[in-house]
């Protein structure tokens, strides 16, 4: 979601916490997220150490308790510090770009919201035409349907598509 600066999704701007990419000037590398991944890899290694150390017990005697304790302590310490660093250095500085809403508006899935009103076939045709022409569903619906701008605004509101609703849409008829 933070890919870019001009290609990819680019829905989020990551905070720049170090100089840019060594191979792509202007790019912000996700170094804080990468550091969190490295900590997770270390914790997975510690988990394997704990597992094999626990399995090495004989006769109700586990001589590997020191390495189990050290690995567990290290994992807890690293995860706590990494989570705090990730929250402060990355999450707190994330900013949305306009690309997310633009991608939704350009998405063909908006035709789904029109299907109960204009019919499945008409909605499918709008989606096909939008795919071929690069126009949005909204633009084509203004031309090809009798829906008012107010109706289009209500029907094509993406927030209504991600939350459950008891609202019954009128059918064409």
SULLINGI-V199493 format. One record per backbone hydrogen bond with DSSP energy under -1.0 kcal/mol. CO is the residue of the C=O (numbers start at 0). NH is the residue of the N-H. E is the energy in kcal/mol with one decimal. If there is no record, write none. Layout:
co = <CO & CO>
nh = <NH & NH>
e = <E & E>
This chain:
co = <0 & 0 & 10 & 12 & 23 & 26 & 28 & 29 & 30 & 31 & 32 & 33 & 34 & 35 & 36 & 37 & 38 & 39 & 40 & 41 & 42 & 43 & 44 & 45 & 46 & 47 & 48 & 49 & 50 & 57 & 60 & 61 & 63 & 64 & 65 & 66 & 67 & 68 & 69 & 70 & 71 & 72 & 73 & 74 & 75 & 76 & 77 & 78 & 79 & 80 & 81 & 82 & 83 & 84 & 85 & 85 & 86 & 90 & 94 & 97 & 98 & 99 & 100 & 101 & 107 & 108 & 110 & 113 & 113 & 114 & 118 & 119 & 120 & 121 & 122 & 123 & 124 & 125 & 126 & 127 & 128 & 129 & 135 & 136 & 137 & 138 & 139 & 140 & 147 & 148 & 149 & 150 & 151 & 156 & 157>
nh = <10 & 11 & 96 & 94 & 26 & 20 & 30 & 33 & 34 & 35 & 36 & 37 & 38 & 39 & 40 & 41 & 42 & 43 & 44 & 45 & 46 & 47 & 48 & 49 & 50 & 51 & 52 & 53 & 54 & 60 & 57 & 64 & 67 & 68 & 69 & 70 & 71 & 72 & 73 & 74 & 75 & 76 & 77 & 78 & 79 & 80 & 81 & 82 & 83 & 84 & 85 & 86 & 87 & 88 & 89 & 90 & 91 & 93 & 12 & 101 & 102 & 103 & 104 & 105 & 110 & 111 & 114 & 116 & 117 & 118 & 122 & 123 & 124 & 125 & 126 & 127 & 128 & 129 & 130 & 131 & 132 & 133 & 139 & 140 & 141 & 142 & 143 & 144 & 151 & 152 & 153 & 154 & 155 & 159 & 160>
e = <-1.3 & -2.3 & -2.5 & -1.6 & -1.9 & -1.3 & -1.8 & -2.4 & -2.2 & -1.9 & -1.9 & -2.0 & -2.0 & -2.3 & -2.2 & -2.1 & -2.6 & -2.3 & -1.9 & -2.4 & -2.4 & -2.0 & -2.1 & -2.7 & -2.6 & -2.8 & -2.5 & -2.5 & -1.8 & -1.6 & -2.3 & -1.1 & -2.1 & -3.0 & -2.5 & -2.4 & -2.6 & -2.7 & -2.6 & -2.4 & -2.5 & -2.6 & -3.0 & -2.8 & -2.2 & -2.3 & -3.0 & -2.6 & -2.0 & -2.6 & -2.8 & -2.3 & -2.4 & -3.3 & -1.6 & -2.3 & -2.6 & -1.3 & -3.2 & -1.9 & -2.9 & -2.1 & -2.5 & -1.9 & -1.8 & -1.6 & -1.2 & -1.5 & -3.0 & -1.9 & -2.2 & -2.9 & -2.3 & -2.0 & -2.2 & -2.5 & -2.6 & -2.8 & -2.3 & -1.9 & -2.7 & -2.4 & -2.2 & -2.8 & -1.9 & -1.1 & -3.5 & -1.6 & -2.5 & -2.5 & -2.2 & -3.1 & -2.8 & -1.5 & -1.3>
